[in-house]
Amino acid sequence: MIAFGPVPSRRLGRSLGINTIPAKSCTYSCRYCQVGRTLDTEIEPRAFYAPERIVAEVETRLAQLAARGEEVDFLTIVPDGEPTLDVNLGRTIQALRRFSRPVAVITNASLMAREEVRARLRLADWVSVKVDAATVDVWRRVDRPHPALRLGAIQEGLRAFAETFDGELVAETMLLDGINDGQAEVERTADRIAELAPRRAYLAIPTRPVADASVRPATEARVARAYALFCERLDDVELLIGYEGEAFGATGDPEADLLGATAVHPMREAQVRALVARDGGDMSVVERLLREGRLRRVEYEGHDFYVRTFGVG
């Protein structure tokens, strides 16, 4: 499913997700990724889904939601891989304009050294860029990039993009315990982000199951210190550490809604129960999907999550 949700977004309100990259085509294999590990990273943009197919699925989803009185604030390109690997990203953004809603893209920024990638992203209204580290060793430990990528080139590309982007630019940093949350690294990261002058900088910790079970969220004390250090350098800093709520969009088809959302957004059990109830179903559909191997249950930080199983169904 290409279009899913809307999901309750702490950044974008009710965000209709658009999954333009199948699992798991990515330039990174981030240790905290909620979609899972990237087995083979890649860096050359290519075609995935045709923009016409993406737009048709978004149109269908919006019509289903409108029939149920569901609101959508943003159309958000947030795929199972890195969105800038899609050579048709710019065409897709332009085609989505027909729906009269702002278009957001959430990118790891790894291909920002390429002008053609920056040009495609400039067509969006809102862009979030990942800046998890400022030094090469820490960057490699956190994001596990394709070996051909160079952090210095990425940083230069980010600065070039920030200077020419007319939309709203935000930055996001994921803090991992004992890896990138030390004071010196946080200060350097904040300095790099300050060079971009983003509208807002987000500090996050993992709140859903991650690719590497050995990583833990930064402690409350480390998060508080990072927040203070960021606030010294940036005008607007916000923490993304809370529960986003249960207001997932429902179309009346609990199976499709669950499989679409959990493909890119692991859901807590409370969220799953609320969604299937809004769809007019019950947990029996969840139990069936678990038996069929199309969903799996994962425990993380004391909560049960449901995640789509790739390659099944």
C-alpha positions as CSV (number, residue, x, y, z in Angstrom):
1,M,0.0,0.0,0.0
2,I,1.5,3.4,-1.1
3,A,-0.9,5.7,0.8
4,F,-1.7,5.1,4.4
5,G,-3.1,6.9,7.5
6,P,-3.4,9.7,8.2
7,V,-1.2,9.1,11.2
8,P,-1.0,11.5,14.2
9,S,2.2,13.4,13.7
10,R,3.8,15.5,16.4
11,R,5.3,17.6,13.6
12,L,2.6,17.7,10.9
13,G,-0.8,17.1,12.5
14,R,-2.8,14.6,10.6
15,S,-0.3,13.3,8.1
16,L,-1.2,11.1,5.1
17,G,1.8,8.9,4.6
18,I,3.0,8.2,1.1
19,N,5.4,5.2,0.8
20,T,7.3,5.8,-2.4
21,I,10.2,3.4,-1.7
22,P,9.7,-0.4,-1.1
23,A,11.5,-2.0,1.9
24,K,14.4,-1.6,2.2
25,S,16.1,0.5,-0.4
26,C,18.2,3.0,1.6
27,T,21.5,4.8,1.8
28,Y,21.8,4.1,5.5
29,S,21.2,1.2,7.8
30,C,20.5,3.3,10.9
31,R,20.7,1.4,14.2
32,Y,17.5,3.0,15.4
33,C,15.4,2.5,12.2
34,Q,11.9,1.3,13.0
35,V,11.6,-0.3,9.5
36,G,14.5,-2.7,10.2
37,R,18.0,-3.1,9.0
38,T,19.1,-2.3,5.4
39,L,20.8,-5.5,4.1
40,D,22.3,-3.7,1.1
41,T,22.7,0.0,1.1
42,E,22.6,1.9,-2.2
43,I,23.2,5.4,-3.4
44,E,22.2,5.7,-7.0
45,P,18.8,7.2,-7.6
46,R,16.5,5.1,-9.8
47,A,12.8,4.7,-10.6
48,F,10.5,2.9,-8.2
49,Y,6.7,3.4,-8.4
50,A,5.4,5.6,-11.3
51,P,4.2,9.0,-10.1
52,E,0.9,8.3,-11.8
53,R,0.4,5.2,-9.6
54,I,1.3,7.1,-6.5
55,V,-1.1,10.0,-7.3
56,A,-3.9,7.5,-8.1
57,E,-3.5,5.7,-4.7
58,V,-3.4,9.0,-2.8
59,E,-6.6,10.2,-4.6
60,T,-8.3,6.9,-3.7
61,R,-7.2,7.2,-0.1
62,L,-8.3,10.8,0.2
63,A,-11.7,10.0,-1.2
64,Q,-12.2,7.1,1.3
65,L,-11.2,9.4,4.2
66,A,-13.4,12.2,3.0
67,A,-16.4,9.9,3.0
68,R,-15.8,9.2,6.7
69,G,-15.2,12.9,7.6
70,E,-11.4,12.3,8.1
71,E,-9.2,15.4,7.8
72,V,-5.7,15.5,6.3
73,D,-3.2,18.3,7.0
74,F,-0.1,17.2,5.1
75,L,0.8,14.8,2.3
76,T,4.0,13.3,3.7
77,I,6.5,11.3,1.6
78,V,7.9,9.0,4.3
79,P,8.8,5.6,2.7
80,D,10.3,2.4,3.8
81,G,13.7,3.6,2.4
82,E,15.4,6.9,1.5
83,P,13.0,9.1,-0.6
84,T,15.7,10.9,-2.5
85,L,16.7,7.5,-4.0
86,D,13.6,8.0,-6.2
87,V,14.6,9.6,-9.5
88,N,10.9,10.6,-9.9
89,L,10.6,12.4,-6.5
90,G,10.3,15.8,-8.1
91,R,7.6,14.7,-10.5
92,T,5.7,13.1,-7.7
93,I,5.8,16.2,-5.6
94,Q,4.5,18.3,-8.5
95,A,1.8,15.8,-9.3
96,L,0.6,15.8,-5.7
97,R,-0.1,19.6,-5.9
98,R,-3.6,18.8,-7.4
99,F,-4.8,17.8,-3.9
100,S,-4.3,21.4,-2.5
101,R,-2.4,20.3,0.6
102,P,1.2,21.0,1.5
103,V,3.7,18.3,0.6
104,A,6.4,17.2,3.2
105,V,9.4,15.0,2.7
106,I,11.3,13.3,5.5
107,T,14.9,12.6,4.3
108,N,18.1,11.4,5.9
109,A,19.9,14.0,3.8
110,S,22.6,11.5,2.7
111,L,22.4,12.5,-1.0
112,M,22.4,16.3,-0.5
113,A,25.8,16.5,-2.1
114,R,24.0,16.1,-5.5
115,E,22.5,19.2,-7.0
116,E,19.8,17.1,-8.8
117,V,18.6,15.7,-5.5
118,R,18.5,19.2,-3.9
119,A,16.5,20.4,-6.9
120,R,13.9,17.7,-6.4
121,L,13.6,18.5,-2.7
122,R,13.2,22.2,-3.3
123,L,9.7,21.5,-4.8
124,A,8.4,20.4,-1.4
125,D,6.7,22.7,1.1
126,W,8.3,21.2,4.2
127,V,11.5,19.2,4.4
128,S,13.0,17.4,7.5
129,V,16.7,16.5,7.3
130,K,18.5,14.1,9.6
131,V,21.6,15.3,11.4
132,D,22.5,12.7,13.9
133,A,26.2,13.4,14.3
134,A,28.8,15.9,13.3
135,T,31.9,13.7,13.4
136,V,32.6,10.8,11.0
137,D,33.2,8.1,13.6
138,V,29.9,8.8,15.4
139,W,28.0,9.2,12.2
140,R,29.1,5.8,11.1
141,R,28.2,4.2,14.4
142,V,24.7,5.7,14.4
143,D,23.6,5.8,10.7
144,R,25.8,3.0,9.2
145,P,26.1,4.7,5.8
146,H,26.9,3.3,2.4
147,P,30.7,3.2,2.3
148,A,30.9,5.6,-0.6
149,L,29.2,8.4,1.3
150,R,31.3,11.2,2.8
151,L,30.0,13.2,5.7
152,G,31.8,16.4,4.7
153,A,30.1,16.4,1.3
154,I,26.7,15.8,2.9
155,Q,27.3,18.8,5.2
156,E,28.2,21.0,2.3
157,G,25.2,19.9,0.4
158,L,22.9,20.6,3.4
159,R,24.3,24.1,3.6
160,A,23.7,24.7,-0.1
161,F,20.1,23.3,0.2
162,A,19.3,25.5,3.2
163,E,20.5,28.6,1.4
164,T,18.2,28.0,-1.6
165,F,15.1,26.3,-0.1
166,D,12.0,28.5,0.0
167,G,9.9,26.2,2.1
168,E,10.1,25.2,5.8
169,L,13.2,23.4,6.8
170,V,13.5,21.4,10.0
171,A,16.3,19.2,11.4
172,E,16.0,16.1,13.4
173,T,18.5,14.4,15.7
174,M,18.0,11.0,17.3
175,L,19.8,10.6,20.6
176,L,21.2,7.2,21.5
177,D,22.6,6.2,24.9
178,G,26.4,6.3,24.9
179,I,26.8,6.8,21.2
180,N,25.9,10.3,20.1
181,D,24.7,11.9,23.3
182,G,28.0,13.0,24.8
183,Q,28.4,16.7,25.4
184,A,31.2,17.3,22.9
185,E,29.3,15.5,20.1
186,V,26.0,17.2,20.9
187,E,27.7,20.6,20.8
188,R,29.2,19.9,17.4
189,T,25.9,18.6,16.1
190,A,24.1,21.7,17.3
191,D,26.7,23.9,15.7
192,R,26.2,22.1,12.3
193,I,22.5,22.4,12.5
194,A,22.7,26.1,13.5
195,E,24.6,26.7,10.2
196,L,21.4,25.6,8.4
197,A,19.2,28.1,10.3
198,P,16.2,25.7,10.3
199,R,12.7,26.8,11.3
200,R,12.9,24.2,14.1
201,A,15.3,21.6,15.4
202,Y,13.9,18.4,16.9
203,L,15.6,16.2,19.4
204,A,14.2,12.7,19.5
205,I,14.8,9.3,21.2
206,P,13.6,5.9,19.9
207,T,10.0,5.3,21.0
208,R,9.3,2.3,18.8
209,P,11.1,-1.0,18.1
210,V,14.5,-0.5,16.4
211,A,16.8,-2.3,14.0
212,D,19.5,-2.9,16.5
213,A,18.1,-4.2,19.8
214,S,21.3,-3.2,21.6
215,V,20.7,0.5,21.3
216,R,18.9,2.4,24.0
217,P,17.3,5.8,24.1
218,A,19.5,8.5,25.7
219,T,18.7,9.0,29.4
220,E,16.5,11.8,30.6
221,A,19.5,13.7,32.0
222,R,21.4,13.4,28.6
223,V,18.3,14.6,26.7
224,A,17.8,17.6,29.1
225,R,21.5,18.5,28.6
226,A,21.2,18.2,24.8
227,Y,18.1,20.3,24.8
228,A,19.9,23.1,26.8
229,L,22.9,23.0,24.4
230,F,20.7,23.1,21.3
231,C,18.7,26.1,22.8
232,E,22.0,28.0,23.3
233,R,22.6,27.8,19.5
234,L,19.1,27.6,17.9
235,D,16.0,29.7,18.1
236,D,13.4,26.9,18.2
237,V,14.1,23.5,19.7
238,E,11.5,20.8,20.4
239,L,11.6,17.4,22.0
240,L,10.0,14.4,20.2
241,I,9.9,12.0,23.1
242,G,6.2,11.5,23.8
243,Y,3.4,9.3,22.7
244,E,1.8,10.6,19.6
245,G,-1.8,9.4,20.4
246,E,-4.3,7.1,18.7
247,A,-5.9,9.2,16.0
248,F,-4.9,7.1,13.0
249,G,-7.1,7.5,10.0
250,A,-9.7,4.8,9.4
251,T,-11.4,4.0,6.0
252,G,-13.6,1.1,7.2
253,D,-11.1,-1.6,6.1
254,P,-9.2,-2.6,9.2
255,E,-6.8,-5.0,7.4
256,A,-5.7,-2.5,4.8
257,D,-5.4,0.3,7.4
258,L,-3.3,-1.8,9.7
259,L,-1.0,-3.2,7.1
260,G,-0.5,0.2,5.5
261,A,0.3,2.0,8.7
262,T,2.5,-0.7,10.3
263,A,4.6,-1.0,7.2
264,V,6.4,2.3,8.1
265,H,5.0,3.1,11.6
266,P,5.0,0.4,14.3
267,M,1.9,0.8,16.3
268,R,1.3,0.3,20.0
269,E,-1.4,-2.1,21.0
270,A,-3.6,0.8,22.2
271,Q,-3.3,2.4,18.8
272,V,-4.2,-0.8,17.1
273,R,-7.2,-1.4,19.2
274,A,-8.4,2.2,18.6
275,L,-7.9,1.9,14.8
276,V,-9.7,-1.4,14.3
277,A,-12.6,-0.2,16.5
278,R,-12.9,2.9,14.4
279,D,-12.9,0.7,11.3
280,G,-15.9,-1.3,12.8
281,G,-13.8,-4.4,13.6
282,D,-12.1,-6.0,16.6
283,M,-8.9,-7.6,17.6
284,S,-9.8,-10.8,15.7
285,V,-8.5,-9.3,12.5
286,V,-5.2,-8.6,14.3
287,E,-4.9,-12.2,15.6
288,R,-5.6,-13.5,12.1
289,L,-2.9,-11.3,10.6
290,L,-0.5,-12.5,13.3
291,R,-1.3,-16.2,12.5
292,E,-0.8,-15.6,8.8
293,G,2.6,-14.0,9.5
294,R,1.6,-10.7,8.0
295,L,1.9,-8.9,11.3
296,R,4.3,-9.5,14.2
297,R,4.2,-8.4,17.8
298,V,7.3,-6.8,19.3
299,E,8.0,-5.7,22.8
300,Y,9.9,-2.5,23.2
301,E,10.5,-0.3,26.3
302,G,7.7,-2.1,28.2
303,H,5.1,-1.8,25.4
304,D,3.7,-4.2,22.8
305,F,4.0,-3.0,19.2
306,Y,2.7,-4.4,16.0
307,V,4.9,-4.3,12.8
308,R,4.1,-5.3,9.2
309,T,6.0,-8.4,8.0
310,F,7.7,-7.6,4.7
311,G,7.5,-10.0,1.8
312,V,4.3,-11.7,3.2
313,G,0.9,-11.1,1.8
